Amino acid sequence: MNEKFTLCWNDLPGAPENGCLLARLDDIVDGGARLLSLGSGAASFGVILLRSGDSVLAYVNRCAHFGVPLASKVEHLYLKPHESLTCSVHYARYRWQDGACIKGDCEGEFLLKIPVTVIDGNIVIACKSN
Ligand code: FES
């Protein structure tokens, strides 16, 4: 049997709980990003927030290529606003909207998407179960 294990964002250590406040929408410029590090040490959980207008997408800051952060500082995360983001390590490029790797060594793989919503200007985790 050859089943492929599919990793989910909340399988990782330090994954935030449903309803966890991540940031304020106003903290991110339209077409911009914010990097968060939740927790500390081995249980630290990195998040990338991407804003498009009044909506926000969130991905685990974990490259599909080597499983390391795409960037440790937001200025090292190469953005093409509303279109793509590029890993600072070996430059894999991911599509903004769905986290698919569209160029690089992990082409066809995906960033781990985190369900979020914006409530009263607050960006919060919004999963059905956690
Ligand atoms: S670790 Fe991101 S492209 Fe290699």
Residues whose N, C-alpha, C, O or C-beta is under 5 A from the ligand:
A	BS01	FES	C63 H65 F66 C87 V89 H90 Y91 A92
